[in-house]
Amino acid sequence: MATRTVIEIDEEKCDGCGLCANGCHEGALRIIEGKARLVGESLCDGLGACIGECPRGALTTVEREVEAYDERRVIEHILPKGMATIAAHLDHLASHGQDTWYAQALEVLAEKGIAAPKAEPASAIASAAPVPAPRFGVLRQVPADRPTPRVVDNGMSGGCPGSAARSFGPAPAVGPATGSMASRLDHWPIQLHLVNPRAPHFAGAHLLIAADCTAFACGAFHQALLAGRKLVIACPKLDTGKEIYVDKLRALIDDSGVASITLAVMDVPCCGGLRRLLDEAMAGAQRSVPVSTVVVGIEGGSLTWM
């Protein structure tokens, strides 16, 4: 058992304004039936970014003992809140590619004799939408020829612009620099916990699974590794909830039908964990996808293809 900080909502004070959902970077909060609901406890980091957004003082953090994530506990916690909240939770799991937990949730509902509401598939609610204005000022000017981002609100972002899936095309070169300085990233988000593996930009794509440190150690990361590929990043040593990654990678292989996978890892032992997660996902996948591995050296960022 370990003590973890999570958000608690005072429903008497909550007026359903939705500001907290916009401030939740993990998409764990939604406004349902006029009240803020914590529909994704697995994504609540307890840091309280949403607290400052609430004008009613309805949000606080509490400490409680929890084991490893337990879907049964989550369902039993949200069950009294009604079927709308359960449906939102199921949609939240489906949108995150958390198929194992989704199946566990259905098992719990079946045991209790409750007919599970149908979670609308992400592909059915994908739509183009304008990008919300930045809240903290303009960091840099976006070139006029930069394509307008296509934002796919698949229900997993909780209204948070930082978690909404989007495709926007690679950026042109910055200032007087040559094209070698251009970013090759053309979609968002990229952190594996946040990505929707069924987002349209992953369909049939060449996938790059990169350990977090590779982009910093490899100066040519964008040109040598990212160009022409769709990116997800993860740290096999420091990330929590890595069991989610297996489901997401499997969904990328089977549901999105990625054409190939390039695995970029550092030349350190802990990065072997990322290969093991990919191997587990591939062992349970219905499709076979070619995989190549590139090892980034910790001294000078040399690349070794395997």
Secondary structure, 3 states (H helix, E strand, C coil): CEEEEEEEECCCCCCCCCHHHHHCCCCCEEEECCEEEECCHHHCCCCCCCHHHCCCCCEEEEEEEECCCCHHHHHHHHHHHCHHHHHHHHHHHHHCCCHHHHHHHHHHHHHCCCCCCCCCCHHHCCCCCCCCCCCCCCCCCCCCCCCCCEEECCCCCCCCCCCCEEECCCCCCCCCCCHHHCCCCCEECCECCCCCCCCHHHCCCEEEEEECCHHHHCCCHHHHHHCCCEEEEECCCCCCCCHHHHHHHHHHHHCCCCCEEEEEEECCHHHHHHHHHHHHHHHHCCCCCCEEEEEECCCCCCEEEC
